[in-house]
Amino acid sequence: MGTQGNIIATAASFVVRDLKRSVEWYRDRLDFDVPELDWESHPRMCVIERDGALLLLNEGKPTGPTNRHALPGSNICDAYFWVRDVKKLQLAIKVGGTPLFAGPVTRRYGATELMVLDPDDHLLCFAQYSTQT
Protein backbone atom coordinates (compact mmCIF):
# COMPACT_ATOMS: atom_id res chain seq x y z
CA MET A 1 0.00 0.00 0.00
CA GLY A 2 1.23 3.46 -0.84
CA THR A 3 1.72 6.22 1.67
CA GLN A 4 0.86 9.07 -0.70
CA GLY A 5 -2.91 8.57 -0.73
CA ASN A 6 -5.39 11.29 0.06
CA ILE A 7 -7.64 9.40 2.51
CA ILE A 8 -6.47 9.91 6.07
CA ALA A 9 -9.17 8.18 8.13
CA THR A 10 -12.50 6.39 8.08
CA ALA A 11 -15.30 5.91 10.56
CA ALA A 12 -18.26 3.59 10.94
CA SER A 13 -21.68 5.24 10.89
CA PHE A 14 -24.40 3.54 12.92
CA VAL A 15 -28.13 4.13 12.99
CA VAL A 16 -29.21 4.03 16.64
CA ARG A 17 -32.72 4.05 18.11
CA ASP A 18 -31.92 6.37 21.03
CA LEU A 19 -28.95 8.70 20.59
CA LYS A 20 -28.65 9.65 24.26
CA ARG A 21 -28.68 6.00 25.37
CA SER A 22 -26.03 5.10 22.79
CA VAL A 23 -23.78 8.04 23.60
CA GLU A 24 -23.93 7.20 27.30
CA TRP A 25 -23.29 3.49 26.63
CA TYR A 26 -20.18 4.16 24.53
CA ARG A 27 -18.92 6.67 27.11
CA ASP A 28 -19.60 4.52 30.17
CA ARG A 29 -18.91 1.03 28.79
CA LEU A 30 -16.13 1.55 26.23
CA ASP A 31 -14.60 4.82 27.45
CA PHE A 32 -15.30 6.84 24.30
CA ASP A 33 -14.97 10.60 24.50
CA VAL A 34 -18.27 12.29 23.75
CA PRO A 35 -19.07 15.95 23.15
CA GLU A 36 -21.28 17.98 25.44
CA LEU A 37 -24.72 17.86 23.86
CA ASP A 38 -27.81 19.93 24.57
CA TRP A 39 -30.30 17.09 24.93
CA GLU A 40 -33.22 19.53 25.14
CA SER A 41 -32.53 20.51 21.51
CA HIS A 42 -32.95 16.83 20.52
CA PRO A 43 -29.73 16.24 18.57
CA ARG A 44 -29.98 13.43 16.01
CA MET A 45 -26.29 12.89 15.28
CA CYS A 46 -23.07 12.72 17.27
CA VAL A 47 -19.43 11.92 16.57
CA ILE A 48 -17.69 10.06 19.37
CA GLU A 49 -13.99 9.21 19.64
CA ARG A 50 -11.57 6.96 21.41
CA ASP A 51 -7.81 7.01 20.82
CA GLY A 52 -8.31 8.70 17.45
CA ALA A 53 -10.95 6.22 16.24
CA LEU A 54 -14.27 7.83 15.39
CA LEU A 55 -17.83 6.52 15.33
CA LEU A 56 -20.78 8.43 13.91
CA LEU A 57 -24.05 7.78 15.71
CA ASN A 58 -27.23 8.79 13.88
CA GLU A 59 -30.61 8.54 15.55
CA GLY A 60 -33.25 6.93 13.38
CA LYS A 61 -35.20 3.79 12.71
CA PRO A 62 -32.99 0.94 11.54
CA THR A 63 -34.32 -0.46 8.28
CA GLY A 64 -32.84 -3.90 8.64
CA PRO A 65 -30.58 -6.14 10.66
CA THR A 66 -27.01 -5.22 11.49
CA ASN A 67 -24.09 -6.75 9.57
CA ARG A 68 -23.65 -9.53 12.10
CA HIS A 69 -26.91 -11.04 10.82
CA ALA A 70 -25.80 -11.00 7.18
CA LEU A 71 -25.71 -14.29 5.34
CA PRO A 72 -23.96 -16.73 5.24
CA GLY A 73 -24.36 -16.43 9.01
CA SER A 74 -20.86 -15.67 10.21
CA ASN A 75 -20.20 -12.98 12.80
CA ILE A 76 -19.52 -10.13 10.39
CA CYS A 77 -18.72 -7.11 12.52
CA ASP A 78 -20.10 -3.62 12.02
CA ALA A 79 -16.87 -1.93 13.12
CA TYR A 80 -13.35 -3.34 13.40
CA PHE A 81 -10.78 -1.67 15.64
CA TRP A 82 -7.07 -2.44 15.63
CA VAL A 83 -5.69 -2.16 19.17
CA ARG A 84 -2.21 -2.37 20.70
CA ASP A 85 -3.19 -4.39 23.78
CA VAL A 86 -6.33 -6.51 23.62
CA LYS A 87 -5.86 -7.81 27.19
CA LYS A 88 -5.82 -4.25 28.55
CA LEU A 89 -9.01 -3.51 26.63
CA GLN A 90 -10.61 -6.73 27.87
CA LEU A 91 -9.94 -5.72 31.46
CA ALA A 92 -11.43 -2.26 30.88
CA ILE A 93 -14.51 -3.78 29.27
CA LYS A 94 -14.92 -6.21 32.16
CA VAL A 95 -14.58 -3.41 34.72
CA GLY A 96 -17.16 -1.40 32.78
CA GLY A 97 -19.62 -4.26 33.02
CA THR A 98 -19.96 -4.92 29.32
CA PRO A 99 -20.46 -8.60 28.52
CA LEU A 100 -18.27 -10.03 25.79
CA PHE A 101 -20.01 -11.40 22.73
CA ALA A 102 -16.96 -13.50 21.84
CA GLY A 103 -13.29 -13.85 22.63
CA PRO A 104 -10.66 -13.18 23.12
CA VAL A 105 -9.86 -15.71 20.44
CA THR A 106 -6.71 -16.03 18.36
CA ARG A 107 -7.46 -16.35 14.65
CA ARG A 108 -5.36 -18.18 12.09
CA TYR A 109 -4.63 -14.86 10.36
CA GLY A 110 -2.70 -13.66 13.41
CA ALA A 111 -5.27 -11.56 15.23
CA THR A 112 -6.48 -11.94 18.79
CA GLU A 113 -10.03 -10.61 18.72
CA LEU A 114 -12.74 -9.83 21.20
CA MET A 115 -16.24 -8.68 20.34
CA VAL A 116 -19.00 -6.79 22.10
CA LEU A 117 -22.54 -5.80 21.13
CA ASP A 118 -23.80 -2.26 21.54
CA PRO A 119 -27.41 -1.51 22.58
CA ASP A 120 -28.53 -1.50 18.93
CA ASP A 121 -27.01 -4.91 18.10
CA HIS A 122 -23.94 -3.53 16.29
CA LEU A 123 -21.07 -5.97 16.63
CA LEU A 124 -17.76 -4.29 17.48
CA CYS A 125 -14.55 -6.25 17.05
CA PHE A 126 -11.29 -5.22 18.72
CA ALA A 127 -8.20 -6.96 17.34
CA GLN A 128 -4.53 -7.12 18.20
CA TYR A 129 -2.26 -8.59 15.56
CA SER A 130 0.77 -10.59 16.62
CA THR A 131 3.00 -8.34 14.48
CA GLN A 132 1.85 -5.19 16.31
CA THR A 133 4.24 -3.50 18.69
C-alpha positions in Angstrom: 0.0 0.0 0.0 1.2 3.5 -0.8 1.7 6.2 1.7 0.9 9.1 -0.7 -2.9 8.6 -0.7 -5.4 11.3 0.1 -7.6 9.4 2.5 -6.5 9.9 6.1 -9.2 8.2 8.1 -12.5 6.4 8.1 -15.3 5.9 10.6 -18.3 3.6 10.9 -21.7 5.2 10.9 -24.4 3.5 12.9 -28.1 4.1 13.0 -29.2 4.0 16.6 -32.7 4.1 18.1 -31.9 6.4 21.0 -29.0 8.7 20.6 -28.6 9.6 24.3 -28.7 6.0 25.4 -26.0 5.1 22.8 -23.8 8.0 23.6 -23.9 7.2 27.3 -23.3 3.5 26.6 -20.2 4.2 24.5 -18.9 6.7 27.1 -19.6 4.5 30.2 -18.9 1.0 28.8 -16.1 1.5 26.2 -14.6 4.8 27.5 -15.3 6.8 24.3 -15.0 10.6 24.5 -18.3 12.3 23.7 -19.1 16.0 23.2 -21.3 18.0 25.4 -24.7 17.9 23.9 -27.8 19.9 24.6 -30.3 17.1 24.9 -33.2 19.5 25.1 -32.5 20.5 21.5 -32.9 16.8 20.5 -29.7 16.2 18.6 -30.0 13.4 16.0 -26.3 12.9 15.3 -23.1 12.7 17.3 -19.4 11.9 16.6 -17.7 10.1 19.4 -14.0 9.2 19.6 -11.6 7.0 21.4 -7.8 7.0 20.8 -8.3 8.7 17.5 -10.9 6.2 16.2 -14.3 7.8 15.4 -17.8 6.5 15.3 -20.8 8.4 13.9 -24.1 7.8 15.7 -27.2 8.8 13.9 -30.6 8.5 15.6 -33.3 6.9 13.4 -35.2 3.8 12.7 -33.0 0.9 11.5 -34.3 -0.5 8.3 -32.8 -3.9 8.6 -30.6 -6.1 10.7 -27.0 -5.2 11.5 -24.1 -6.7 9.6 -23.7 -9.5 12.1 -26.9 -11.0 10.8 -25.8 -11.0 7.2 -25.7 -14.3 5.3 -24.0 -16.7 5.2 -24.4 -16.4 9.0 -20.9 -15.7 10.2 -20.2 -13.0 12.8 -19.5 -10.1 10.4 -18.7 -7.1 12.5 -20.1 -3.6 12.0 -16.9 -1.9 13.1 -13.3 -3.3 13.4 -10.8 -1.7 15.6 -7.1 -2.4 15.6 -5.7 -2.2 19.2 -2.2 -2.4 20.7 -3.2 -4.4 23.8 -6.3 -6.5 23.6 -5.9 -7.8 27.2 -5.8 -4.3 28.6 -9.0 -3.5 26.6 -10.6 -6.7 27.9 -9.9 -5.7 31.5 -11.4 -2.3 30.9 -14.5 -3.8 29.3 -14.9 -6.2 32.2 -14.6 -3.4 34.7 -17.2 -1.4 32.8 -19.6 -4.3 33.0 -20.0 -4.9 29.3 -20.5 -8.6 28.5 -18.3 -10.0 25.8 -20.0 -11.4 22.7 -17.0 -13.5 21.8 -13.3 -13.9 22.6 -10.7 -13.2 23.1 -9.9 -15.7 20.4 -6.7 -16.0 18.4 -7.5 -16.3 14.6 -5.4 -18.2 12.1 -4.6 -14.9 10.4 -2.7 -13.7 13.4 -5.3 -11.6 15.2 -6.5 -11.9 18.8 -10.0 -10.6 18.7 -12.7 -9.8 21.2 -16.2 -8.7 20.3 -19.0 -6.8 22.1 -22.5 -5.8 21.1 -23.8 -2.3 21.5 -27.4 -1.5 22.6 -28.5 -1.5 18.9 -27.0 -4.9 18.1 -23.9 -3.5 16.3 -21.1 -6.0 16.6 -17.8 -4.3 17.5 -14.5 -6.2 17.0 -11.3 -5.2 18.7 -8.2 -7.0 17.3 -4.5 -7.1 18.2 -2.3 -8.6 15.6 0.8 -10.6 16.6 3.0 -8.3 14.5 1.8 -5.2 16.3 4.2 -3.5 18.7 
